[in-house]
């Protein structure tokens, strides 16, 4: 039942997105990486990542501890989806999660695991870092 409802919700979201595109609404979607695919920003993302993220997440965006996870795995569920439209929708959801996590930070049980970066990093810096992370070699699938 839960899977059926999730599938219906994803399908409805895709249909609404397609309807918006059909109306000529091709402007950037809030919270979705507007720089995706722009290889020119990867080096800037690498520098931003090293300056702001590497201490906790590891030099190459790989860190196996729960407090600072391997960021290359953020969209691992999406990559397993067979339908390209669902895969894109899923990746967009991961972008929104990433943006919210970066802006608001991570606090669990009153302990700051990641500070909020809102107001300290520009949107272009945030998305350039995401592009750098996405450019890193993918880890082997978990078994």
Backbone torsions as a table, in degrees:
resi	resn	phi	psi	omega
1	UNK	NA	-46.3	-178.8
2	UNK	-62.7	-42.0	178.4
3	UNK	-62.3	-41.3	-179.8
4	UNK	-62.2	-44.5	179.4
5	UNK	-65.8	-40.0	178.8
6	UNK	-63.6	-43.1	179.2
7	UNK	-63.4	-41.4	178.4
8	UNK	-63.2	-41.2	179.4
9	UNK	-64.8	-42.6	177.6
10	UNK	-64.1	-41.8	179.2
11	UNK	-62.8	-44.9	178.5
12	UNK	-61.1	-43.4	178.4
13	UNK	-61.1	-41.1	179.0
14	UNK	-66.6	-41.0	178.6
15	UNK	-63.4	-42.4	178.5
16	UNK	-65.1	-38.6	176.8
17	UNK	-63.9	-42.1	178.8
18	UNK	-65.8	-38.2	178.6
19	UNK	-62.9	-42.1	178.2
20	UNK	-63.6	-39.6	178.3
21	UNK	-66.6	-37.6	179.5
22	UNK	-64.3	-26.2	178.9
23	UNK	-85.7	5.5	178.4
24	UNK	83.9	18.3	-179.2
25	UNK	-92.5	75.9	-178.4
26	UNK	-99.5	22.2	179.1
27	UNK	-75.9	159.3	-178.0
28	UNK	-56.5	142.8	178.0
29	UNK	-85.2	127.2	180.0
30	UNK	-56.3	133.1	176.9
31	UNK	84.6	-0.3	178.9
32	UNK	-108.6	138.2	-174.2
33	UNK	-58.3	106.3	179.4
34	UNK	-77.1	-10.0	-178.2
35	UNK	-102.1	2.0	-177.7
36	UNK	-55.6	133.9	179.0
37	UNK	86.9	-6.4	180.0
38	UNK	-90.3	96.3	-175.8
39	UNK	-66.7	-15.4	-179.4
40	UNK	-68.2	-20.1	-176.8
41	UNK	-96.3	-3.4	-176.3
42	UNK	-63.8	-41.5	-179.9
43	UNK	-65.2	-40.9	175.6
44	UNK	-61.9	-39.4	177.4
45	UNK	-64.2	-39.7	177.6
46	UNK	-60.3	-46.2	-179.6
47	UNK	-64.4	-44.6	177.6
48	UNK	-62.7	-42.4	178.6
49	UNK	-60.7	-48.4	-178.8
50	UNK	-62.2	-36.5	-178.3
51	UNK	-74.5	-38.3	-170.2
52	UNK	-112.4	-21.7	-168.7
53	UNK	-120.4	-30.3	-169.8
54	UNK	-61.5	-31.6	-177.8
55	UNK	-56.0	-37.3	-178.9
56	UNK	-101.4	-39.6	-174.1
57	UNK	-91.7	-1.5	178.9
58	UNK	93.9	151.2	-174.4
59	UNK	-57.0	-37.2	-177.7
60	UNK	-112.4	29.2	178.2
61	UNK	69.0	25.5	177.4
62	UNK	-124.3	118.7	176.9
63	UNK	-150.9	121.4	-173.0
64	UNK	-84.0	6.6	-178.1
65	UNK	-92.3	149.6	-175.3
66	UNK	-63.3	-35.1	-177.1
67	UNK	-68.0	-25.7	179.6
68	UNK	-142.2	78.8	-171.0
69	UNK	-68.5	168.1	174.9
70	UNK	-66.6	106.4	-173.8
71	UNK	-68.2	-18.0	177.7
72	UNK	-67.7	-16.6	-178.4
73	UNK	-90.2	1.0	-176.4
74	UNK	-52.8	-42.6	-176.9
75	UNK	-108.1	26.8	-177.4
76	UNK	-61.2	-36.9	177.3
77	UNK	-63.1	-41.9	-177.6
78	UNK	-62.1	-38.7	-178.2
79	UNK	-65.9	-21.5	179.0
80	UNK	-81.7	-14.9	-179.9
81	UNK	-70.0	140.7	-178.0
82	UNK	-87.0	-34.6	-177.2
83	UNK	-77.5	118.9	-178.2
84	UNK	-59.2	-35.7	179.8
85	UNK	-67.7	-42.1	177.5
86	UNK	-66.9	-37.1	178.2
87	UNK	-61.8	-43.6	178.1
88	UNK	-64.3	-45.1	179.5
89	UNK	-60.6	-42.5	179.1
90	UNK	-63.2	-45.9	179.7
91	UNK	-61.4	-38.1	176.7
92	UNK	-63.0	-39.3	175.8
93	UNK	-62.7	-39.3	178.4
94	UNK	-65.8	-38.1	176.1
95	UNK	-58.4	-45.0	-179.9
96	UNK	-64.5	-39.9	176.7
97	UNK	-62.0	-46.8	179.0
98	UNK	-58.6	-49.4	-178.9
99	UNK	-60.4	-45.2	178.8
100	UNK	-63.4	-41.9	179.8
101	UNK	-63.6	-43.7	179.9
102	UNK	-66.0	-47.5	-176.8
103	UNK	-67.1	-42.3	-174.0
104	UNK	-95.7	-16.7	-176.6
105	UNK	77.6	-174.0	-179.8
106	UNK	-129.1	118.6	177.9
107	UNK	-127.5	124.4	176.4
108	UNK	-130.9	132.8	179.4
109	UNK	54.6	34.3	177.8
110	UNK	78.0	3.4	-179.0
111	UNK	-104.2	128.5	179.0
112	UNK	-79.6	112.3	177.1
113	UNK	-93.5	-25.2	175.4
114	UNK	-149.3	130.4	-179.3
115	UNK	-73.6	155.0	174.4
116	UNK	-72.4	138.9	-178.0
117	UNK	-108.2	0.0	179.4
118	UNK	-58.6	131.6	-178.6
119	UNK	84.5	-12.2	179.2
120	UNK	-105.9	-27.6	175.5
121	UNK	-119.8	137.1	177.0
122	UNK	-76.2	160.5	175.7
123	UNK	-54.8	-41.6	179.2
124	UNK	-63.0	-37.7	177.3
125	UNK	-65.3	-43.4	-179.9
126	UNK	-60.2	-47.7	-177.2
127	UNK	-73.9	-30.5	175.6
128	UNK	-65.1	-39.8	176.8
129	UNK	-63.3	-42.5	177.5
130	UNK	-60.0	-42.9	178.8
131	UNK	-63.1	-40.7	176.6
132	UNK	-59.7	-47.5	-180.0
133	UNK	-58.3	-45.1	-179.2
134	UNK	-66.8	-21.1	-179.6
135	UNK	-81.9	-13.6	-177.8
136	UNK	-71.7	147.8	176.7
137	UNK	-56.7	138.7	-178.8
138	UNK	-72.9	143.4	176.3
139	UNK	-72.8	160.1	174.7
140	UNK	-62.4	143.7	179.2
141	UNK	-58.3	142.2	176.5
142	UNK	-69.8	144.3	-179.3
143	UNK	-96.1	NA	NA
